[in-house]
């Protein structure tokens, strides 16, 4: 019985860690000791015990509760979970096998990854046929097979990558069955969390529908308000002892005959940051820009100066729009209506050049530049050169990249801009909050 | 009753006797903290009853409550101990010519000149006490690091006096308003409890316990009004339980038996203390609107 409890707890902790909840070994031991103090036949007490000893952030409690309910489910539910997981695994294996049948060159399988095979098997029939026909039509004399096959694999991978990006942009990327999950509980909890409406914090901002915009505005307001309080505390003058102010100490202790009873200290004033925001508003980026601008302006009470620009094929200053006190939605509507560049193609190099030539006074050693963009631009080399030039005049460049981290390796622009900017993955509100918190609170 | 031998049932009834309405969500973590002799870290919005738990614990076990109120810049001197410099200086002046240097030094760094601050007081107390470290998120990270050292060993080293071990491990309650992220080290050492705003049923019970003069119907209407304000409006500062109790008290003082628009008008400043929140309330709901919502919710419940 003892072993049974310990094993179960260890497995449950393993699942929590997979779900992103940090649990130390010490906490696991405490949880085990705590379980011995409650009646383990009372499910509610067990849940409260594990919650109190393993989960130390209120935000993680919903995930914990779902994990607990799935893990300690009644046998019928467990059997169903097991069955669904098995079905999902079988479906995955079947899809991969189908793709392997199609993706061959002269009877030999192409060497491409499992996720790519899964994507292929879920493409529309017409697209699949195009790839298949291409493979069938491609052949070279037998002695050059081995040199030709890697080229074909490279081309097929490129084509699949294109489809992945396109489907993602259109919001039609199919769900990969059983992807990356080796446990039925994890699969069940993951699925349930994914189905829950109300996880807007973790939703790709691009996919947030108009229906949810008022809720997002509320979330952004709350996040920025919370962070504003934190930042203002951070930059208030500290009461901590820094350096003795001898002059004041002597003066205030004259009444004690020169014996120093009360020491007086000097304090250092901390400067709030100045921010220059550059938001990419080309086609697919516009939605992100609207959210980021909204969040940053929520912080305007504590950030000394914010200068905002939007860019696509050129640069446009937008700060004046926000100087008048009006509801944010009205301001954004006016901005989008009047902008000549909203939704056009991207030329980052030209935009940066305009910034340097028309607004040189904004680029000071105190300025932190925040770029919100997916890094895709025309004239990549020019953009890199301009960015390098600007880096020399400012304190720091932060790049909020709206592409998921695992896609960065596919783009040359990412590695080129990373040389001059600290780049962060930022396509959900949770990412945005995390990046800003890290930048302003540490 | 011994804290380290108590049962969940005994704790629940102890809470009730001391006027604190608590269900499993609160009693289980508090019980675990007592039995495991670990600090309990309580988070939640202001006014949901975090600090009250420490007061209730001291009532349940008939022991002292030692409070350390945290603020930015709080350091060891204010939390742990400090030498009474002024007294030491006066002593030096008095015995300047009469005593040897060594004797003076020994005398000056004795417990007579030691100013005990809350943590040392709790460690040295002759019986188990409740140590309340209130609003820990207001301190700096350095202090937090110092604190979790003390909380793991319950002993303090004073260079001039040596190590002082606790006679009884105090019941430590830390409260946190969530203004700042606390370090993992501190969280790891504590049992965690998050207190949310109460459900309507629970709030009715709280009002009945704390303001018995309010009666069943008025208590229900106040609780429903609170729930409406908390959930329907995007307020900067949501009204807390203590503010609900203030409202109930005020209504009793006015002699009200039901929530009416004129009473809401007169007492709304007890609940909403921010101009923007007041404007939002008046613009979107208004006193008459609130009473209307309360009445319709009340009708659904009966």
HADDOCK unambig.tbl for C-alpha pairs under 7 A between the chains (distance, minus, plus):
assign (segid A and resid 27 and name CA) (segid B and resid 188 and name CA) 6.42 0.50 0.50
assign (segid A and resid 34 and name CA) (segid B and resid 32 and name CA) 6.40 0.50 0.50
assign (segid A and resid 45 and name CA) (segid B and resid 28 and name CA) 6.86 0.50 0.50
assign (segid A and resid 48 and name CA) (segid B and resid 25 and name CA) 6.52 0.50 0.50
assign (segid A and resid 48 and name CA) (segid B and resid 28 and name CA) 6.46 0.50 0.50
assign (segid A and resid 48 and name CA) (segid B and resid 29 and name CA) 6.96 0.50 0.50
assign (segid A and resid 49 and name CA) (segid B and resid 28 and name CA) 6.70 0.50 0.50
assign (segid A and resid 49 and name CA) (segid B and resid 29 and name CA) 6.52 0.50 0.50
assign (segid A and resid 52 and name CA) (segid B and resid 29 and name CA) 5.73 0.50 0.50
assign (segid A and resid 52 and name CA) (segid B and resid 191 and name CA) 5.46 0.50 0.50
assign (segid A and resid 52 and name CA) (segid B and resid 192 and name CA) 4.64 0.50 0.50
assign (segid A and resid 52 and name CA) (segid B and resid 193 and name CA) 6.01 0.50 0.50
assign (segid A and resid 53 and name CA) (segid B and resid 191 and name CA) 5.32 0.50 0.50
assign (segid A and resid 53 and name CA) (segid B and resid 192 and name CA) 6.33 0.50 0.50
assign (segid A and resid 56 and name CA) (segid B and resid 187 and name CA) 6.26 0.50 0.50
assign (segid A and resid 56 and name CA) (segid B and resid 192 and name CA) 5.73 0.50 0.50
assign (segid A and resid 58 and name CA) (segid B and resid 194 and name CA) 6.43 0.50 0.50
assign (segid A and resid 230 and name CA) (segid B and resid 179 and name CA) 6.32 0.50 0.50
assign (segid A and resid 230 and name CA) (segid B and resid 180 and name CA) 6.49 0.50 0.50
assign (segid A and resid 238 and name CA) (segid B and resid 73 and name CA) 6.79 0.50 0.50
assign (segid A and resid 239 and name CA) (segid B and resid 72 and name CA) 6.86 0.50 0.50
assign (segid A and resid 239 and name CA) (segid B and resid 73 and name CA) 4.98 0.50 0.50
assign (segid A and resid 240 and name CA) (segid B and resid 73 and name CA) 4.90 0.50 0.50
assign (segid A and resid 261 and name CA) (segid B and resid 86 and name CA) 6.61 0.50 0.50
